């Protein structure tokens, strides 16, 4: 298989989706119901994509090798990836994606002899039945199609992974959530009740989202990161709520080079309605970094900048909005301020 970066990303995405389809078929047939496997939400299993790339690089090196040698190498590759991904899922995401405890010759329920044999057989099938026609298919697909598919699929997987990672890192117990939501609201309420800030609800910002919804989401997620990293939560909340304080539809009107200029406009408008600390000013000025060239001066500024980029990207890549996400929580804050029950 060719090793240029485009083919690597395309193949990784292709086999991630193909592996997801295989798992869907096997698990749904076994459980007699639809089962969406894996840690991520989308139709892909990166484990299969990574193993396929590893096998694609290993197969040429084993040409002419005895069957037992190939079997041993395939065992190490496939079972090693399975063990590693199981450990990562459990210790970093607190998720047990499979359990072989009821199988004989298992190791802590993460790997077992039976499925290791299955993986070896699949590796041989990959070598003799899948890889030869796939190589021909890969050579025939135009670079434009491969690039479009790879960019779309890999971007979705990346955003999906970041979303799961962030939700896992920022996860709280019910008791912690009540305390943190109360702290957020106590800090955010004066600005959210300000008529100038409330005006942001009249402007579309991203797909199906107003500017007020956007700044509340960025403020809430940045606040969670700030609490986890022991940063200045008040500065983060206030700076994030004011980082897009401008009053025009940037998609249809406003000054040229909006991305390079609107942070200055937002800072001027913010100074008119409230006193700002140095951190809050830096958060507003640097939220478009690296477009601002000068990097953030404070960690709080960097957090808001990264969260703003993440939230903006997710708005255009993820179609379905899940009610349990930080986005949904942020969207309800305005309703809570007016005393409405959600």
N, C-alpha and C positions, 0 to 999 in steps of 0.2 A: 504493500500500500504506500502511495506517495506520502512523503513526510512534510510537505509544505503546510504552513499554518492554516490555510483555508480548508484543505482536505482534513486536517486534524480536527478542527472545530466542527466541520460538517459531519464527519464520521462519529465524533463524540455525540453530537445531537441526534443523529440518525439512530444509532444503536441505543441511546438512552430511551428514545421513544419506542423502538422495537422491543427492548427489554420490558418496558412498562406494559406493552400489549401482551407479552408472554406471561408476565406475572398476573395480569388481569385475568387472562384465560384460565391459568392454573388455579389461582385462589378462588375465583368466582365459581369455577366448576367444582372445586373441592368443598366449598362452604355452601354451595347452592344459593348464592346471593351475590350481588355486585360488591366487590371488595376493591377499594382504591389503595394499592400498596404504596409503601414508601413514606418518607418524612415530608416531602414537598406536596403541594396541592395540585400541580399541573400534571399532564399526561407524559411523564418522563421519569426515569430512574437513572440518575447519573452513575450509579454503581455499574450498570451494564455498559454505559459508554466508556467508562474508565477501563473496565476489564477488556472490552473489545479492542481498545487502543493498545493495551499491554500485550494482548495476544497477537495483534497484527504486527507488533514489533518483535515478538518472540518466535513466531512461526518460521520466518526465513532463517533464523539462527539454528533451528532444530532440523533443518532439511537433512534427511539421511540418518537421523538419530533413531535408535531403537524405540519401540513402542513404550517400553517401561520408562525410559528416560523422559520421553514426552509426557507420559502420564504423571510422573513426579513433578515436572516443571508446571504442568497445567494445574495440578493439585495445589502447589504453592501459590500460583498466581490467583486462581479463583477463590480458593478457601481463605487465602490470606486477605484478599480484598473483602470478603464477606465478614471475616472476623474483625478487621479494622473498622469497617463501616458500622458494624454492630456496636463496637465499643464507643465510637464517636457519637452515635445516636443516643446511647444510654447515658454517657457521662457528660456530654455537652448539651444535649437537648432533652434529657430525661425521658426518652422514648425507647421502648423495646419493640422493634419492628417485626421480629419473629422470635419464636421460642421453640427450641428443639429439645426441651427437657423431657418430653415423652418419648424421644427416640433413643435407641441404644447407641452406645459409643459416642455420646455428645460431650462437648466441653462447655460447661456453664450455660448450656442452652443456646449458645451462639453459633456453634458449628457442630456438625455430626457427620459420621461416616457415610450414611445413606445419601445425604445431599452433596457431599464432597464427590461421591461417585457420579451423581447426576451432573455436577459442574464439569467434571473431566470429560464425560460423554458430550456435553454441549461444546466444550473446547475443541474436541475432535470434529464435531459437526461444523463448527466455525471454520476450522482449517480446510476441510475437504468439500463442504457443501455450500458454505456462505461466502467465504472470502474470495474464491475465484470469480463467481459471477458479480460479486459486489465490486471487485476491482475493475471489471469491464464497465459496470454501471457508473462508477466514479469517474472513469475516463471520458464517458460520453456526456455527462451532465455539464452544461455550460458554467463558466465561472460566475456569471451573473445569478443564475438560479442557486448555485451552491452558496454564494455569498449572502443572498437574500434569506435563504432558509437558515443558514448558520447564524446570521445576525439576529433574526427573529427568535429562533429557538433558544440560543445561548443567552440572549438578553432576558427572556422570560424565566429561564432557569436561574439566572443570577439574581434577578429581583425576587423571585420566589424564595431562594435560599436566604437572601438577606432579610426578607420579611420574617421567615421562620426563625432565623438566628436572633434578630432583634426582639421578637416577641418572647423568645425563650430567655434572653438576657434580661429583658425588662419585666418579665413576669412577676406578679406579686400575689400574695395571699389575699383573701377577701378583706382581712383586717387591715393589711398594709394599704390596699387599694383605697379604702375609705379614708384613711389618714392622708394619703398622698393626694387624692382628689380634693379633699377639703383644703389642704395647703395650696394646691394649684388655684382653686376658686377664690380663696381669700386674697391671693396676690393678683390674679387676673381680673377680678370683678371691677375695680375702679376704671381700668382701661376699657373693658368690654361695655361698661355702662356709659362711657363717653360718647356723645352723639357723633363726633368726628370719626371715631373708630367704627361705630355701628354703621356708618355710611358705606363701609366696605362691603356690606351684604348686598349692595345694589350693583356690584360689578362682577361680571364673570371673570374667572381667573384661569382655571384649567378646565378640562373636560368635565361637565356636569358638576362644577364646584365654584362657589363664589370666593372672592378674595378673603372674606371674613372667615369662611370655613377653612381655607388654606392656612391662614396665619394661626388659627386656633389649633389646627392639627400639628403644625410645626412647633408651636409653643408647648403643646402637651407632650409630644414625643421627645423633644429636646429636654424638657423638664425631667422626664423619666431617666434619660441618660445622665443629666446633671446630678440627680439624686444617687444614681449608682456610682458615679465617679466623684462624689462629694464636692461638687462645684457650687457656684453661686446661683442657686435656683431662682431667686428673685430677679436677678439681672437677665437670666436666660428667658424667663417667662415674659418680662416686659419688652426686652429687645426683640424677641421672636414675634410678639403680637404687633409690633410697630415696624417690622422689617419691610413690609410692602404697603406702607401708608401713602399711596398715591391714588389719584382719582380720575382715571381714564381707562378705557378698554385697550390694553396694550396690544391686542391682536389686530385692532382696526384703527387706532388713533394714537395720539401722544407723540413725543419727540422721537427723532430717529436714533438708532443705536440704543434702544430701550434697555437692553441687558447691561450696557456699560454705564447707564446714567440714572436709572430709577432709584438706586440706593441713595444717591445724593438728594433726590427729591423727597424720598421717604424720611430721611434724617431731618431735613428742613421742616417738614410738616410735623414730625414728632416733637421737635423742639418747641413748636407753637402751643402744644397742648399739655406738656408735662416737662418736669425737670429730669434730665437724663444723667446717669452716671457715666464714667469713662468706659466701663465695660458695655453698657447698653448702647452707647454711641458706636463703639467698635463692632458690636454685633450687627447693627443696622448697616454700617458702612461696608462691612466685609462679608455680608451674607452671600454675595455673588462671586466670591473668590473661587477660582483664580482669575475671573474676568476683571477683578479689581486690581490685579497685579500685586499690590502690597498684601502680604499674607495677614491672617488674623493675629492680633496681638495677644489675645487671651484664649485659653482653652474653651471658654464658654462661646466665644465667637466661632471657633472652628466647629464645635458641636452643632450650632444652629445652621451654619453653612452646609455641613454634610447632611443634616436631616432635611433641610430645605431641598437640596438636590435629590435626595432619595424620595421624598414625598412627591416632588414634581414628576420624577421619572415614573414612579408607580402609578400616578394618575392616568398616564397615557398607555401603560403597558398592561395593567390589570383591569379587566372589564367589570367583573363582578365585585361588588362591594360587600364585605362580610361585616355583619353587625357587631362582631366581637372584636374588631380591630381597634387600635388606638384612634384611627380616623373616625370611627363611629362614635367613640366616646367624646372626642373633641367636637363633633358636630352637634352633640346634645347639650354642650355647655351653654350655648345661647338660650336654649329653651329652659334650662334650669334657672338661669338668671331671671327670666320673666315669670317664674313660678309655675310653669307648665309641668304636668306629669308626663314622663316618657314611658 
